[in-house]
Every structure is written in C-alpha cells, then in structure tokens.
C-alpha cells in the first residue's frame, strides 16, 4: 500500500484590519420600563347604544375593544372568508351608523364616536 501524502497549502492571507469605531453607551443610562399611554387607560363613558354591548360603566378604550371582540366572536359576526370584516347585527348597526359590513380598522373609528 502506497501511502498518500496530503499536500498542505500554505495560507498567505493577511488579516484585514477593521477601522470600525466602537460605540460606547452614555454613562449612567439604564433601560426603563415602558409606561402605558394615559389616553388609552383613561376610563371613558360609553353612549347608550354602545352600553347595550359593553355595559354602562366607564371603561378604558382597550377594555371596550376587548368586550366588542368578545361580543363579535360569541355571536359569530366575523366574516368567515375575510376575517377583517365584521357583519353587524341590529345592536352593532346602531353603533356602526347603520353600516352592515365594517372592517376591524373602521370599527375602532366608529366606536370612538360613542365614547366620551
């Protein structure tokens, strides 16, 4: 058996020097916890038409949206093919200004008119 010798390649690549500057953090800065926006957390009173769905007590906008989505899912009012569209029943038509189909983005705009 003839032993094969492996030829070793000499590597003649030179290491490239990088001239990138290192950035330093300012001394004494620490990450703070994010505070919620006070406008969203402020309790708003729903109108009489909206209160039939979400209740009459003052709620933050986020809770109003959660309760609306719970009502929509409970009554199967979301379009099955196009999930962004909401098919309004009689209660929601009053909130949506008489519209029968509303997108979820338009819903928040229409609901904000019923909050004070």
C-alpha positions in Angstrom: 0.0 0.0 0.0 1.3 3.2 -1.0 0.8 6.0 1.5 -0.6 9.1 0.0 0.7 12.3 1.3 -1.6 15.1 1.6 -0.3 18.4 0.3 -0.6 21.1 2.8 -1.4 24.5 1.5 0.3 27.5 2.9 -2.2 30.2 3.8 -0.8 33.5 3.0 -3.9 35.6 3.7 -3.3 38.6 5.8 -5.8 39.6 8.4 -7.5 42.7 7.4 -7.7 45.4 10.0 -11.1 46.9 10.6 -11.4 50.6 11.2 -14.9 50.4 12.7 -15.3 52.6 15.7 -16.7 51.1 18.8 -19.7 52.9 20.2 -20.0 53.5 23.9 -23.2 53.8 25.9 -23.5 57.0 27.9 -22.6 56.5 31.5 -25.5 56.2 33.9 -28.2 55.3 31.4 -30.4 52.3 32.2 -33.4 50.9 30.4 -36.7 52.0 32.0 -39.9 50.0 31.9 -42.4 51.3 29.3 -45.3 53.2 30.7 -48.8 52.7 29.2 -50.3 55.7 27.4 -52.6 57.6 29.7 -55.1 58.3 26.9 -55.8 54.6 26.4 -56.1 53.9 30.1 -58.5 56.8 30.9 -62.0 55.4 31.6 -64.5 56.6 29.0 -68.3 56.5 29.4 -70.0 54.6 26.5 -73.1 56.0 24.9 -76.5 54.3 25.4 -76.2 52.4 22.1 -72.7 51.1 22.9 -73.6 50.4 26.5 -76.1 47.7 25.3 -73.0 45.7 24.2 -70.2 46.6 26.6 -72.1 47.7 29.7 -72.7 51.2 31.1 -69.8 51.5 33.4 -66.8 53.7 32.4 -64.1 51.6 30.8 -60.7 52.3 29.1 -60.7 52.1 25.3 -58.7 48.9 25.4 -61.4 47.2 27.5 -64.2 48.5 25.2 -62.4 46.9 22.3 -61.9 43.6 24.1 -65.6 43.5 25.0 -66.6 44.3 21.4 -64.5 41.5 20.1 -65.9 39.1 22.7 -69.4 40.0 21.5 -68.4 39.6 17.8 -66.9 36.1 18.4 -69.7 35.0 20.7 -72.4 35.8 18.1 -70.3 34.6 15.1 -70.3 38.0 13.4 -66.9 37.8 11.8 -66.9 37.1 8.1 -65.5 33.5 7.6 -63.7 34.2 4.3 -62.4 37.7 5.0 -61.6 37.7 8.8 -61.0 41.5 8.8 -64.7 42.2 8.1 -67.4 42.3 10.7 -71.0 41.6 9.8 -73.2 43.8 12.0 -76.3 42.6 13.7 -79.0 45.1 14.9 -77.1 46.2 18.0 -73.9 46.7 16.1 -75.6 48.5 13.2 -76.7 51.2 15.7 -73.1 51.6 16.8 -71.7 51.5 13.3 -74.0 54.2 12.0 -76.3 51.9 10.0 -73.5 50.0 8.1 -73.9 46.3 7.6 -70.3 45.4 7.0 -67.3 47.2 8.6 -63.6 46.4 8.6 -61.9 45.9 12.0 -59.9 49.1 11.5 -63.0 51.2 10.7 -64.7 49.7 13.7 -62.4 51.5 16.2 -63.0 54.8 14.4 -66.8 54.3 14.6 -66.7 53.2 18.2 -64.7 56.2 19.3 -67.6 58.4 18.4 -69.7 56.6 21.1 -67.1 57.2 23.9 -67.0 60.4 26.0 
